[in-house]
Amino acid sequence: MSTLLHLDASARRRSISRELSAEFATAWRAEHPDGGYLYRDLATRPVPFIGEAWTELCDAVLSRGGFDPEELDGLATTPAQTAALAILRPLLDEVLAADVILIGTPMYNYSIPAVLKAWLDQLTFPRMSLGHRRFVVVSARGGSYSPGAPKAAFDYQERYLRDFFAGHFAVTDTVFVHAELANSRQDPALADRRAEHDDSYAKATETARSLAARY
């Protein structure tokens, strides 16, 4: 039985990235009626930033030569470390239970929201491999960052996440689906590009649905 972990990171309650992640999740659950489903809203339930006690746990993992989730609970030796572990453990259990990890996120300032970065930081331990898991990232960007666009070089959102998942989690199966030019819905300076956005949004919606059928 497959399990989907569904994360949303947008500060907007009604956002394009939330709509796209919901399209994937709905289609995936229809394809996997007996599958497991876990949901976490990182914006409404933000994950705390890591603190010194977390870094001490990280040092303990590193001194043992790498990450073993079965040994993690035994590494806490102070009340602060125990508290840090209590924050981490449910996040880690969700990731380890999942076969597919879906992230709905906007691009903020060319990169990712702080709430998503905080989630990643909590889960990041030395030599932590997520192996067979598959990541799907669906996003909304205010401008156009597709290959060939003038601002393509400023896309630190996809570049960071792709490199992070591959370089740290050893995950090679990551797919990105983007809806471009979202700001054309509000910004008069981009009003003449609204049709491009509508086309990008429609394609992203269809891609999210079709990916779910394959995952």
N, C-alpha and C positions, 0 to 999 in steps of 0.2 A: 504494500500500500504506500503510495506517494504522499508526501506532505508539502504543502505550500506555506511558506512564511511570507506574509504580505506586510510591507512597511510603507507608510506615508510620511513625508517630511515637509510638506508645504505648510507655511503659516496661514494660508487661506483655507477656510473651511470648504469653500467651493472653488476648486482650482482645476486647471487643465491636467496637471500631473495626477491629481486624485481621480479625475474622470478616466484617464488612461489606465491607471493601475486597477481601477474597478472593472474596466472592460476586460483586462487580462484575467483578473481573479474570478469574475463571473463565468467567463468562458472556460477557465481551467476547472472550476468546480463542477461545471456541467459535464466536462469530459472525464472527471474523476469523482463520481458520486460517492464512492466509498473512501476517498482520500481525506487526509487530515488537513485542517486549515487553521492557521495561527495568524492573528492580526495585531499589529502594534502601530499606534499613531505617535510618532516621535515628536510631533508639534504640540499636541495636547497633553502628552505624558512624556515630557523631555527626560532624557537620560542624563544623570549628573555627569559633570566633567570628572575625569580621573584626578585623584589626589595623591599625596605622598604614599599613603598606605597601598594604593594600587601599584605604584612603582616598586614598592618593596615586594609585593607578590610577583611582579614581573621579574625582578632580580632573582627571586627564589626559583622561578621557572627556568630562567636562563642558567642558573648554577647547576640545575639538574640535567642540563643538556637539551632541553626542549619541553614542549607542551604535552602534557598528558592529562586530559580532563578528569580521569579517575583519581589523580593524585592532588588535584587542585585544592580540595577541601582541607587537606592535611597541612597545607602550607601556611595557613593563617596562625600566627603566634601572638598577636596582640588584639585588643578590642577594636582598634581602628582597622586592622587588616580583616577581621571578621566582618565588620560593617561594610568594608569595600567589597568583600566576597559576596555579601548578601545582595548587593546591587548587581554584581556581575552574573551570578549564577542563573537567574531566570533568563537573562539575555542569551547566555551561552547555551542553555538547555534548548531554547527555541531554535537557535541556529543549527545545533547538532541534530535536532529532530527533523529538520527540513531537508528535502531533496531539491526543491526549487525555492530560491529566495528572490522575491519581487520587491523592487524599490521604486516607489513613485516619488520623484523629486523635482523641484524647480532648479534652474540655474540661478544662483545668487552671486552677483559680482564676479562673474566668469567661472564660478566654482560651485561648491555644494553648500547647503545650509549647515549652520553650526550644530543643529540637533542631529544631523546625520553623521557629521564628523565625530560628535561625542559618542554616538553608538559604536562607530568603528573603533574609536580609541579604547572603549571599554573591552572590546572583544579581541584586541590585538596583543598576542603573546608571541614570544620567539618561537619560530619554526612551527607555527600553528597551521596545519594543512586542513583545508576543507574538501580536498580530494574531488569526489564525484559530484559535488553539488553544482547546480547551475544557477547563474545569476541573470536576472532580467531587470534592466533599468529603463523605466519609462519617464520621460522628462518633458518639461516645457521650458522654452527659452524665449526671453523677450525680443531678441533680435534674431539674426540669421548667422549660424555658425557652421553651416554645412560645408563640405569640401568645396573650395573655390570661392567662398564668400569672403569679403574683405576682412571680416573678424574671425575667420576660421582659426587663426593662430592663437586667439584668445580663449579658445575652448579648453579650459582647465577642468571642466566638469567631467566629461567623458574620459579625457586623458588620465586624470588622476584616478578615477575609479577603476578603469581598465588596468592600469599599471599596478594599482594597489591589490586588486583581486588576484592578478597573476603573480606579482612579485612576492606578496606576503602570504596569501592563502593558497597559492599554487592552483588556482582555479583558472582554467583555460576556456571554459564555456561561459562566456558573458556576452549578452546581446543588449544593444542599446536601441531605443525607439524614441525619437525626438519629434515634438511639435514645435516648429520654428515660428518666429515673428509673433509671439503671443501679445506683445505690446501694441500691435496694430489694432487691437480691440479698443484701446483707450487713447493712444498717442496720436494726435492729429498729424504729426510729422511722418507717421508710418501708415496713415490711412490709405494711401495709394497701393499698399502692399497687403491689404486685408485679404484679397483673393489668394495670394500666395500662402498666407497663414491658413485660410480655410482648407486649401488643398493639402497642406502639410498635416493639419489636424486630422483630416479625413483619412489620409494614408496611415498616420500613426495609429489611429483607432482600429483600422482594418488589420494592420500588422500585429497589434497587441492581441487581437482575437485569434488570428491565424497561428501566432506563436504558441498560444495557450493550448491549441489543439495538438501541437507537436510535443509539448513538454509535459 
